Amino acid sequence: MLKRKIEDELISWKARKKKKVLVVRGARQVGKTYSVTQFGHAGYEEVLEINFKRMPSAAEIFSGDLDVDTMILAMRFRFPELKLQPGRTLIFLDEIQECEEAITSLKFWTMDGRYDVIASGSLLGIDYKRASSYPVGYVEYLTMYGLDFEEFLWAMGTGPDMIGAVRELFEKRKVIPEAVNSQMMKYFRLYMALGGMPEVIQSYTDTKDFREADRIQRDILEGYRYDIAHYALPNEKIKAEKCFLSLSRQLLDKENHKFQYKEVEHGGRAQKFMSSVEWLISANIASASRKVTKIEYELADYEEESSFRLYTTDLSLLIAMRDYSLKQHIVENTLVDRTRGGLYECAVADILIKKGYALHYYKNDTLRREIEFLIEKDGGVVPIEVKSGKSKATSLNAVMKSESGLKEAYKFMDGNVGVGESGIVTAPLYTAMFL
């Protein structure tokens, strides 16, 4: 059984005396249903789970009046084996995007306050099949992704105490013992090859079979393509799929990782594809890093709307777009430089996205400066460069010297911890999880 960080957040939600309905959102196959049901069976006497894809007729429960007593009465007739006691029963409405009236009902569950209710579904379904009375202000949200690198380490048997020891060395800017650093980089390359989809990780931990992991990755990728076809608006379906499948070329085959519409189709333009890109972002299938013209807090004020980089929200999706041999090159550390640079960038993006950071990047062609990532932390901006080799962080050094408001900066690479010119912290790629 894979341990997930969401478990602690669900426990915290349950402990609150006054709480809203919790909506756990995220794309398919990230572990929403499994995590919620495990939490429910561990923390409540009973769980009423309604999956509207598996049980579409259950929508009848919400077809009449949406006051809580009426809904509970309908549930008792539908599920007579359950007692449905306030405080002792978790009501779990899964794949709720399939029932608009159930979405509308969330407001009334919160207003009533007697029952603990969790709803879950694909972000794309909730956003694009909105109920006529969406419960804005009456629900709280929890966004879930695939396993992050720390959760992956737990799955590999690396305990929190061992991770904590590495974290302490990083935070004290001390060199990590080579035996430890080498093993952590092996794990990180394995994570890059497998990604964070729970089914993929569980399969690999059970069998150590890369071929089976690859098969599952490709099945999941097909599932995402199905979701695009099922949920996207009719005029967006084909365009959104083309944009999505172009990401491996955009990120692994080019020096410049800016999203380019000509990579989607010959002669492609923003006018045709921009709405499809926005759909993928809203659906939590992809995440954008926006270009800024100035390195200053708040970064959103300096965004250049037409320039962005687009990353998959899990590495599994990106890797499944390529031939199986890519996994072998990743694990054996034999990638060609261009692919290695793109993949390292995507891996750090994966870490930052799953930690909840909004991503930006900086590029100034006149000054010949480029910073892969800018994040906001503690009221300031933190620049981050990702290096595939031993080259100097020329742009980062120049930015740290010219921008007086920057207090910290990082260069992540396949190396060890150190503090270099202008106070820039050099650190192994995987230590981005400690930011």
FIZA-543100 format. One record per residue (C-alpha): residue in three letters; x, y, z; residue number from 1. Coordinates in pm, whole numbers, plus 50000, padded with zeros to 5 digits. Layout:
<sites>
SITE / ala / X / Y / Z / NUM;
...
</sites>
This chain:
<sites>
SITE / met / 50000 / 50000 / 50000 / 1;
SITE / leu / 50144 / 50336 / 49897 / 2;
SITE / lys / 50159 / 50605 / 50163 / 3;
SITE / arg / 50034 / 50944 / 50041 / 4;
SITE / lys / 50068 / 51290 / 50192 / 5;
SITE / ile / 49699 / 51355 / 50134 / 6;
SITE / glu / 49625 / 51121 / 50427 / 7;
SITE / asp / 49741 / 51385 / 50677 / 8;
SITE / glu / 49537 / 51656 / 50504 / 9;
SITE / leu / 49224 / 51442 / 50515 / 10;
SITE / ile / 49275 / 51372 / 50886 / 11;
SITE / ser / 49317 / 51745 / 50948 / 12;
SITE / trp / 48992 / 51815 / 50759 / 13;
SITE / lys / 48802 / 51555 / 50964 / 14;
SITE / ala / 48924 / 51706 / 51292 / 15;
SITE / arg / 48777 / 52051 / 51222 / 16;
SITE / lys / 48456 / 52119 / 51413 / 17;
SITE / lys / 48304 / 52338 / 51142 / 18;
SITE / lys / 48396 / 52220 / 50797 / 19;
SITE / lys / 48279 / 52255 / 50443 / 20;
SITE / val / 48236 / 51975 / 50195 / 21;
SITE / leu / 48580 / 51876 / 50070 / 22;
SITE / val / 48630 / 51850 / 49694 / 23;
SITE / val / 48934 / 51640 / 49603 / 24;
SITE / arg / 49018 / 51724 / 49245 / 25;
SITE / gly / 49282 / 51614 / 49004 / 26;
SITE / ala / 49324 / 51429 / 48678 / 27;
SITE / arg / 49260 / 51058 / 48636 / 28;
SITE / gln / 49469 / 50783 / 48794 / 29;
SITE / val / 49641 / 51002 / 49056 / 30;
SITE / gly / 49492 / 50807 / 49348 / 31;
SITE / lys / 49193 / 51020 / 49454 / 32;
SITE / thr / 48941 / 50739 / 49498 / 33;
SITE / tyr / 49182 / 50502 / 49671 / 34;
SITE / ser / 49307 / 50763 / 49916 / 35;
SITE / val / 48959 / 50883 / 50014 / 36;
SITE / thr / 48815 / 50533 / 50060 / 37;
SITE / gln / 49114 / 50422 / 50269 / 38;
SITE / phe / 49076 / 50732 / 50485 / 39;
SITE / gly / 48703 / 50671 / 50518 / 40;
SITE / his / 48730 / 50310 / 50627 / 41;
SITE / ala / 49005 / 50399 / 50876 / 42;
SITE / gly / 48828 / 50699 / 51033 / 43;
SITE / tyr / 48453 / 50625 / 51018 / 44;
SITE / glu / 48219 / 50343 / 51116 / 45;
SITE / glu / 48088 / 50325 / 50761 / 46;
SITE / val / 48144 / 50479 / 50418 / 47;
SITE / leu / 47870 / 50547 / 50165 / 48;
SITE / glu / 48047 / 50563 / 49830 / 49;
SITE / ile / 47855 / 50665 / 49520 / 50;
SITE / asn / 48056 / 50649 / 49199 / 51;
SITE / phe / 47843 / 50820 / 48936 / 52;
SITE / lys / 48030 / 50655 / 48647 / 53;
SITE / arg / 47984 / 50306 / 48787 / 54;
SITE / met / 47636 / 50374 / 48927 / 55;
SITE / pro / 47471 / 50636 / 48703 / 56;
SITE / ser / 47124 / 50547 / 48833 / 57;
SITE / ala / 47227 / 50689 / 49173 / 58;
SITE / ala / 47175 / 51032 / 49019 / 59;
SITE / glu / 46805 / 50975 / 49105 / 60;
SITE / ile / 46893 / 51051 / 49469 / 61;
SITE / phe / 46958 / 51411 / 49364 / 62;
SITE / ser / 46675 / 51450 / 49114 / 63;
SITE / gly / 46425 / 51595 / 49363 / 64;
SITE / asp / 46455 / 51839 / 49651 / 65;
SITE / leu / 46816 / 51890 / 49762 / 66;
SITE / asp / 46760 / 51943 / 50133 / 67;
SITE / val / 46973 / 51704 / 50337 / 68;
SITE / asp / 46687 / 51512 / 50499 / 69;
SITE / thr / 46535 / 51431 / 50159 / 70;
SITE / met / 46871 / 51317 / 50017 / 71;
SITE / ile / 46948 / 51106 / 50325 / 72;
SITE / leu / 46603 / 50941 / 50303 / 73;
SITE / ala / 46667 / 50853 / 49936 / 74;
SITE / met / 47010 / 50715 / 50027 / 75;
SITE / arg / 46862 / 50497 / 50303 / 76;
SITE / phe / 46617 / 50342 / 50059 / 77;
SITE / arg / 46897 / 50288 / 49804 / 78;
SITE / phe / 47147 / 50154 / 50060 / 79;
SITE / pro / 46938 / 49993 / 50337 / 80;
SITE / glu / 47239 / 49815 / 50487 / 81;
SITE / leu / 47389 / 50149 / 50599 / 82;
SITE / lys / 47286 / 50345 / 50909 / 83;
SITE / leu / 47399 / 50687 / 50777 / 84;
SITE / gln / 47465 / 50841 / 51118 / 85;
SITE / pro / 47598 / 51197 / 51140 / 86;
SITE / gly / 47963 / 51203 / 51244 / 87;
SITE / arg / 47999 / 50828 / 51201 / 88;
SITE / thr / 47940 / 50799 / 50827 / 89;
SITE / leu / 48152 / 50944 / 50549 / 90;
SITE / ile / 47951 / 51022 / 50236 / 91;
SITE / phe / 48182 / 50999 / 49936 / 92;
SITE / leu / 48047 / 51126 / 49603 / 93;
SITE / asp / 48299 / 51005 / 49344 / 94;
SITE / glu / 48319 / 51105 / 48977 / 95;
SITE / ile / 48079 / 51382 / 49070 / 96;
SITE / gln / 48131 / 51558 / 48738 / 97;
SITE / glu / 47884 / 51307 / 48594 / 98;
SITE / cys / 47594 / 51442 / 48803 / 99;
SITE / glu / 47532 / 51816 / 48795 / 100;
SITE / glu / 47260 / 51800 / 49061 / 101;
SITE / ala / 47505 / 51628 / 49299 / 102;
SITE / ile / 47746 / 51917 / 49246 / 103;
SITE / thr / 47467 / 52161 / 49328 / 104;
SITE / ser / 47384 / 51962 / 49644 / 105;
SITE / leu / 47728 / 52027 / 49795 / 106;
SITE / lys / 47611 / 52373 / 49908 / 107;
SITE / phe / 47330 / 52220 / 50112 / 108;
SITE / trp / 47547 / 51955 / 50277 / 109;
SITE / thr / 47777 / 52234 / 50399 / 110;
SITE / met / 47488 / 52454 / 50515 / 111;
SITE / asp / 47334 / 52163 / 50708 / 112;
SITE / gly / 47666 / 52062 / 50867 / 113;
SITE / arg / 47561 / 51728 / 51014 / 114;
SITE / tyr / 47738 / 51497 / 50771 / 115;
SITE / asp / 48100 / 51466 / 50657 / 116;
SITE / val / 48097 / 51475 / 50278 / 117;
SITE / ile / 48383 / 51441 / 50031 / 118;
SITE / ala / 48335 / 51481 / 49659 / 119;
SITE / ser / 48590 / 51380 / 49400 / 120;
SITE / gly / 48628 / 51392 / 49027 / 121;
SITE / ser / 48841 / 51499 / 48739 / 122;
SITE / leu / 48912 / 51870 / 48746 / 123;
SITE / leu / 48814 / 51886 / 48383 / 124;
SITE / gly / 48470 / 51744 / 48453 / 125;
SITE / ile / 48399 / 51974 / 48746 / 126;
SITE / asp / 48510 / 52281 / 48555 / 127;
SITE / tyr / 48347 / 52207 / 48220 / 128;
SITE / lys / 48018 / 52046 / 48319 / 129;
SITE / arg / 47927 / 52307 / 48574 / 130;
SITE / ala / 47599 / 52280 / 48757 / 131;
SITE / ser / 47357 / 52568 / 48720 / 132;
SITE / ser / 47423 / 52658 / 49084 / 133;
SITE / tyr / 47789 / 52578 / 49148 / 134;
SITE / pro / 47861 / 52585 / 49524 / 135;
SITE / val / 48114 / 52869 / 49525 / 136;
SITE / gly / 48207 / 52952 / 49884 / 137;
SITE / tyr / 48051 / 52635 / 50024 / 138;
SITE / val / 48329 / 52388 / 49948 / 139;
SITE / glu / 48701 / 52367 / 50008 / 140;
SITE / tyr / 48938 / 52218 / 49756 / 141;
SITE / leu / 49228 / 51979 / 49772 / 142;
SITE / thr / 49419 / 51922 / 49450 / 143;
SITE / met / 49588 / 51585 / 49415 / 144;
SITE / tyr / 49868 / 51478 / 49183 / 145;
SITE / gly / 50057 / 51156 / 49131 / 146;
SITE / leu / 50329 / 51063 / 49379 / 147;
SITE / asp / 50593 / 51327 / 49434 / 148;
SITE / phe / 50955 / 51223 / 49473 / 149;
SITE / glu / 50937 / 51201 / 49852 / 150;
SITE / glu / 50634 / 50970 / 49833 / 151;
SITE / phe / 50822 / 50767 / 49572 / 152;
SITE / leu / 51113 / 50729 / 49814 / 153;
SITE / trp / 50872 / 50598 / 50078 / 154;
SITE / ala / 50751 / 50341 / 49825 / 155;
SITE / met / 51112 / 50237 / 49765 / 156;
SITE / gly / 51161 / 50179 / 50138 / 157;
SITE / thr / 51348 / 50499 / 50220 / 158;
SITE / gly / 51206 / 50614 / 50553 / 159;
SITE / pro / 51129 / 50970 / 50669 / 160;
SITE / asp / 51428 / 50961 / 50906 / 161;
SITE / met / 51669 / 50896 / 50618 / 162;
SITE / ile / 51509 / 51165 / 50403 / 163;
SITE / gly / 51518 / 51400 / 50702 / 164;
SITE / ala / 51893 / 51344 / 50742 / 165;
SITE / val / 51950 / 51442 / 50378 / 166;
SITE / arg / 51720 / 51743 / 50420 / 167;
SITE / glu / 51927 / 51861 / 50718 / 168;
SITE / leu / 52249 / 51842 / 50517 / 169;
SITE / phe / 52089 / 52040 / 50235 / 170;
SITE / glu / 51952 / 52307 / 50467 / 171;
SITE / lys / 52289 / 52341 / 50643 / 172;
SITE / arg / 52460 / 52355 / 50300 / 173;
SITE / lys / 52676 / 52055 / 50383 / 174;
SITE / val / 52807 / 51799 / 50135 / 175;
SITE / ile / 52596 / 51485 / 50118 / 176;
SITE / pro / 52809 / 51168 / 50159 / 177;
SITE / glu / 52878 / 51031 / 49813 / 178;
SITE / ala / 52732 / 50687 / 49886 / 179;
SITE / val / 52406 / 50853 / 49989 / 180;
SITE / asn / 52403 / 51106 / 49706 / 181;
SITE / ser / 52476 / 50837 / 49447 / 182;
SITE / gln / 52187 / 50619 / 49570 / 183;
SITE / met / 51950 / 50916 / 49581 / 184;
SITE / met / 52037 / 51006 / 49221 / 185;
SITE / lys / 51970 / 50644 / 49118 / 186;
SITE / tyr / 51630 / 50670 / 49280 / 187;
SITE / phe / 51570 / 51005 / 49110 / 188;
SITE / arg / 51654 / 50864 / 48767 / 189;
SITE / leu / 51418 / 50575 / 48841 / 190;
SITE / tyr / 51149 / 50827 / 48934 / 191;
SITE / met / 51207 / 51013 / 48607 / 192;
SITE / ala / 51160 / 50687 / 48415 / 193;
SITE / leu / 50847 / 50576 / 48603 / 194;
SITE / gly / 50677 / 50902 / 48696 / 195;
SITE / gly / 50437 / 50925 / 48987 / 196;
SITE / met / 50119 / 50745 / 48882 / 197;
SITE / pro / 50028 / 50513 / 49172 / 198;
SITE / glu / 49941 / 50211 / 48957 / 199;
SITE / val / 50278 / 50235 / 48781 / 200;
SITE / ile / 50471 / 50264 / 49108 / 201;
SITE / gln / 50277 / 49983 / 49274 / 202;
SITE / ser / 50340 / 49757 / 48976 / 203;
SITE / tyr / 50712 / 49831 / 48978 / 204;
SITE / thr / 50752 / 49779 / 49353 / 205;
SITE / asp / 50568 / 49446 / 49324 / 206;
SITE / thr / 50741 / 49310 / 49012 / 207;
SITE / lys / 51047 / 49527 / 48930 / 208;
SITE / asp / 50930 / 49482 / 48570 / 209;
SITE / phe / 50993 / 49788 / 48353 / 210;
SITE / arg / 50795 / 49641 / 48064 / 211;
SITE / glu / 50483 / 49607 / 48276 / 212;
SITE / ala / 50532 / 49958 / 48414 / 213;
SITE / asp / 50564 / 50083 / 48056 / 214;
SITE / arg / 50241 / 49907 / 47956 / 215;
SITE / ile / 50052 / 50069 / 48242 / 216;
SITE / gln / 50197 / 50412 / 48158 / 217;
SITE / arg / 50072 / 50378 / 47802 / 218;
SITE / asp / 49728 / 50264 / 47918 / 219;
SITE / ile / 49707 / 50572 / 48141 / 220;
SITE / leu / 49814 / 50797 / 47853 / 221;
SITE / glu / 49533 / 50649 / 47642 / 222;
SITE / gly / 49296 / 50719 / 47930 / 223;
SITE / tyr / 49396 / 51084 / 47926 / 224;
SITE / arg / 49333 / 51096 / 47553 / 225;
SITE / tyr / 48992 / 50947 / 47620 / 226;
SITE / asp / 48920 / 51216 / 47880 / 227;
SITE / ile / 49010 / 51486 / 47631 / 228;
SITE / ala / 48774 / 51332 / 47377 / 229;
SITE / his / 48501 / 51284 / 47639 / 230;
SITE / tyr / 48509 / 51615 / 47824 / 231;
SITE / ala / 48654 / 51876 / 47590 / 232;
SITE / leu / 48411 / 52094 / 47401 / 233;
SITE / pro / 48343 / 51962 / 47050 / 234;
SITE / asn / 48552 / 52230 / 46880 / 235;
SITE / glu / 48846 / 52165 / 47115 / 236;
SITE / lys / 48880 / 51786 / 47117 / 237;
SITE / ile / 49125 / 51733 / 46829 / 238;
SITE / lys / 49318 / 52054 / 46894 / 239;
SITE / ala / 49361 / 51980 / 47265 / 240;
SITE / glu / 49488 / 51628 / 47192 / 241;
SITE / lys / 49738 / 51763 / 46937 / 242;
SITE / cys / 49868 / 52018 / 47188 / 243;
SITE / phe / 49899 / 51752 / 47457 / 244;
SITE / leu / 50084 / 51501 / 47240 / 245;
SITE / ser / 50324 / 51771 / 47117 / 246;
SITE / leu / 50472 / 51814 / 47465 / 247;
SITE / ser / 50742 / 51549 / 47426 / 248;
SITE / arg / 50873 / 51733 / 47118 / 249;
SITE / gln / 50835 / 52071 / 47285 / 250;
SITE / leu / 51033 / 51966 / 47594 / 251;
SITE / leu / 51276 / 51693 / 47489 / 252;
SITE / asp / 51367 / 51767 / 47125 / 253;
SITE / lys / 51427 / 52143 / 47125 / 254;
SITE / glu / 51683 / 52369 / 47290 / 255;
SITE / asn / 51416 / 52633 / 47339 / 256;
SITE / his / 51138 / 52491 / 47558 / 257;
SITE / lys / 50892 / 52772 / 47497 / 258;
SITE / phe / 50563 / 52624 / 47379 / 259;
SITE / gln / 50549 / 52674 / 47003 / 260;
SITE / tyr / 50228 / 52627 / 46805 / 261;
SITE / lys / 50425 / 52527 / 46495 / 262;
SITE / glu / 50522 / 52211 / 46685 / 263;
SITE / val / 50153 / 52125 / 46718 / 264;
SITE / glu / 50096 / 52143 / 46344 / 265;
SITE / his / 50267 / 52306 / 46048 / 266;
SITE / gly / 50176 / 52673 / 46043 / 267;
SITE / gly / 50000 / 52652 / 46381 / 268;
SITE / arg / 49901 / 52981 / 46542 / 269;
SITE / ala / 49789 / 53096 / 46886 / 270;
SITE / gln / 49456 / 53205 / 46747 / 271;
SITE / lys / 49373 / 52842 / 46668 / 272;
SITE / phe / 49527 / 52659 / 46963 / 273;
SITE / met / 49540 / 52894 / 47262 / 274;
SITE / ser / 49196 / 52794 / 47394 / 275;
SITE / ser / 49299 / 52427 / 47372 / 276;
SITE / val / 49610 / 52495 / 47580 / 277;
SITE / glu / 49401 / 52673 / 47840 / 278;
SITE / trp / 49166 / 52373 / 47845 / 279;
SITE / leu / 49456 / 52135 / 47920 / 280;
SITE / ile / 49572 / 52361 / 48204 / 281;
SITE / ser / 49224 / 52389 / 48356 / 282;
SITE / ala / 49184 / 52012 / 48324 / 283;
SITE / asn / 49501 / 51964 / 48532 / 284;
SITE / ile / 49657 / 51763 / 48251 / 285;
SITE / ala / 49925 / 52025 / 48191 / 286;
SITE / ser / 50078 / 52310 / 48390 / 287;
SITE / ala / 50215 / 52633 / 48248 / 288;
SITE / ser / 50526 / 52827 / 48339 / 289;
SITE / arg / 50473 / 53188 / 48232 / 290;
SITE / lys / 50749 / 53412 / 48102 / 291;
SITE / val / 50805 / 53733 / 48299 / 292;
SITE / thr / 50974 / 54051 / 48182 / 293;
SITE / lys / 51097 / 54144 / 48527 / 294;
SITE / ile / 51229 / 53948 / 48825 / 295;
SITE / glu / 51026 / 54113 / 49095 / 296;
SITE / tyr / 50753 / 54018 / 49342 / 297;
SITE / glu / 50465 / 53969 / 49245 / 298;
SITE / leu / 50564 / 53781 / 48931 / 299;
SITE / ala / 50211 / 53763 / 48791 / 300;
SITE / asp / 50224 / 54141 / 48735 / 301;
SITE / tyr / 50508 / 54097 / 48483 / 302;
SITE / glu / 50378 / 53802 / 48280 / 303;
SITE / glu / 50415 / 53806 / 47905 / 304;
SITE / glu / 50089 / 53638 / 47811 / 305;
SITE / ser / 50197 / 53494 / 47475 / 306;
SITE / ser / 50512 / 53321 / 47604 / 307;
SITE / phe / 50499 / 53013 / 47824 / 308;
SITE / arg / 50631 / 52663 / 47874 / 309;
SITE / leu / 50391 / 52375 / 47920 / 310;
SITE / tyr / 50469 / 52069 / 48134 / 311;
SITE / thr / 50274 / 51750 / 48193 / 312;
SITE / thr / 50149 / 51731 / 48551 / 313;
SITE / asp / 50315 / 51392 / 48591 / 314;
SITE / leu / 50632 / 51256 / 48433 / 315;
SITE / ser / 50454 / 50928 / 48350 / 316;
SITE / leu / 50255 / 51107 / 48081 / 317;
SITE / leu / 50563 / 51260 / 47919 / 318;
SITE / ile / 50767 / 50938 / 47926 / 319;
SITE / ala / 50479 / 50733 / 47780 / 320;
SITE / met / 50483 / 50959 / 47472 / 321;
SITE / arg / 50828 / 50821 / 47383 / 322;
SITE / asp / 50975 / 50487 / 47289 / 323;
SITE / tyr / 51049 / 50235 / 47566 / 324;
SITE / ser / 51423 / 50283 / 47510 / 325;
SITE / leu / 51403 / 50624 / 47679 / 326;
SITE / lys / 51356 / 50448 / 48013 / 327;
SITE / gln / 51675 / 50251 / 47964 / 328;
SITE / his / 51872 / 50565 / 47880 / 329;
SITE / ile / 51734 / 50746 / 48185 / 330;
SITE / val / 51813 / 50466 / 48431 / 331;
SITE / glu / 52157 / 50399 / 48281 / 332;
SITE / asn / 52231 / 50773 / 48263 / 333;
SITE / thr / 52315 / 50759 / 47892 / 334;
SITE / leu / 52084 / 51032 / 47763 / 335;
SITE / val / 52207 / 51267 / 47494 / 336;
SITE / asp / 52268 / 51619 / 47623 / 337;
SITE / arg / 51961 / 51786 / 47473 / 338;
SITE / thr / 51719 / 51523 / 47601 / 339;
SITE / arg / 51892 / 51514 / 47940 / 340;
SITE / gly / 51860 / 51891 / 47977 / 341;
SITE / gly / 51492 / 51886 / 47886 / 342;
SITE / leu / 51415 / 51591 / 48112 / 343;
SITE / tyr / 51599 / 51740 / 48411 / 344;
SITE / glu / 51400 / 52058 / 48364 / 345;
SITE / cys / 51074 / 51860 / 48350 / 346;
SITE / ala / 51171 / 51662 / 48660 / 347;
SITE / val / 51234 / 51977 / 48864 / 348;
SITE / ala / 50909 / 52124 / 48727 / 349;
SITE / asp / 50732 / 51804 / 48844 / 350;
SITE / ile / 50864 / 51857 / 49196 / 351;
SITE / leu / 50770 / 52226 / 49208 / 352;
SITE / ile / 50422 / 52174 / 49060 / 353;
SITE / lys / 50342 / 51901 / 49312 / 354;
SITE / lys / 50459 / 52130 / 49593 / 355;
SITE / gly / 50203 / 52386 / 49479 / 356;
SITE / tyr / 50432 / 52653 / 49335 / 357;
SITE / ala / 50314 / 52871 / 49048 / 358;
SITE / leu / 50593 / 52856 / 48789 / 359;
SITE / his / 50749 / 53140 / 48591 / 360;
SITE / tyr / 51065 / 53175 / 48386 / 361;
SITE / tyr / 51278 / 53467 / 48271 / 362;
SITE / lys / 51444 / 53519 / 47936 / 363;
SITE / asn / 51608 / 53838 / 47812 / 364;
SITE / asp / 51752 / 53800 / 47461 / 365;
SITE / thr / 51922 / 54141 / 47474 / 366;
SITE / leu / 52115 / 54059 / 47791 / 367;
SITE / arg / 52138 / 53691 / 47691 / 368;
SITE / arg / 52001 / 53577 / 48024 / 369;
SITE / glu / 51767 / 53288 / 48092 / 370;
SITE / ile / 51643 / 53146 / 48424 / 371;
SITE / glu / 51449 / 52819 / 48401 / 372;
SITE / phe / 51226 / 52876 / 48704 / 373;
SITE / leu / 51119 / 53159 / 48927 / 374;
SITE / ile / 50906 / 53081 / 49231 / 375;
SITE / glu / 50765 / 53299 / 49505 / 376;
SITE / lys / 50858 / 53210 / 49860 / 377;
SITE / asp / 50829 / 53403 / 50186 / 378;
SITE / gly / 50732 / 53724 / 50010 / 379;
SITE / gly / 51022 / 53718 / 49767 / 380;
SITE / val / 51135 / 53567 / 49438 / 381;
SITE / val / 51367 / 53265 / 49422 / 382;
SITE / pro / 51544 / 53201 / 49088 / 383;
SITE / ile / 51631 / 52842 / 48995 / 384;
SITE / glu / 51855 / 52710 / 48719 / 385;
SITE / val / 51867 / 52346 / 48613 / 386;
SITE / lys / 52187 / 52216 / 48457 / 387;
SITE / ser / 52246 / 51890 / 48273 / 388;
SITE / gly / 52623 / 51918 / 48302 / 389;
SITE / lys / 52894 / 52102 / 48493 / 390;
SITE / ser / 52855 / 52436 / 48316 / 391;
SITE / lys / 52849 / 52760 / 48513 / 392;
SITE / ala / 52525 / 52935 / 48599 / 393;
SITE / thr / 52619 / 53247 / 48404 / 394;
SITE / ser / 52268 / 53392 / 48385 / 395;
SITE / leu / 52199 / 53317 / 48749 / 396;
SITE / asn / 52521 / 53485 / 48860 / 397;
SITE / ala / 52441 / 53794 / 48653 / 398;
SITE / val / 52086 / 53814 / 48787 / 399;
SITE / met / 52198 / 53777 / 49149 / 400;
SITE / lys / 52445 / 54063 / 49102 / 401;
SITE / ser / 52200 / 54295 / 48927 / 402;
SITE / glu / 51882 / 54228 / 49127 / 403;
SITE / ser / 51931 / 54358 / 49480 / 404;
SITE / gly / 51605 / 54212 / 49615 / 405;
SITE / leu / 51702 / 53847 / 49566 / 406;
SITE / lys / 51803 / 53669 / 49886 / 407;
SITE / glu / 51854 / 53311 / 49765 / 408;
SITE / ala / 51905 / 53120 / 49440 / 409;
SITE / tyr / 51961 / 52758 / 49343 / 410;
SITE / lys / 52138 / 52565 / 49072 / 411;
SITE / phe / 52017 / 52206 / 49058 / 412;
SITE / met / 52232 / 51951 / 48877 / 413;
SITE / asp / 52377 / 51601 / 48897 / 414;
SITE / gly / 52629 / 51702 / 49161 / 415;
SITE / asn / 52650 / 51775 / 49534 / 416;
SITE / val / 52573 / 52054 / 49777 / 417;
SITE / gly / 52785 / 52368 / 49782 / 418;
SITE / val / 52762 / 52745 / 49790 / 419;
SITE / gly / 52914 / 52923 / 49494 / 420;
SITE / glu / 52949 / 53268 / 49348 / 421;
SITE / ser / 52696 / 53532 / 49462 / 422;
SITE / gly / 52572 / 53293 / 49731 / 423;
SITE / ile / 52410 / 53058 / 49481 / 424;
SITE / val / 52337 / 52718 / 49633 / 425;
SITE / thr / 52442 / 52430 / 49409 / 426;
SITE / ala / 52260 / 52109 / 49492 / 427;
SITE / pro / 52158 / 51767 / 49353 / 428;
SITE / leu / 51843 / 51768 / 49140 / 429;
SITE / tyr / 51637 / 51571 / 49388 / 430;
SITE / thr / 51691 / 51828 / 49668 / 431;
SITE / ala / 51442 / 52058 / 49495 / 432;
SITE / met / 51189 / 51865 / 49706 / 433;
SITE / phe / 51325 / 52046 / 50013 / 434;
SITE / leu / 51236 / 52397 / 49893 / 435;
</sites>
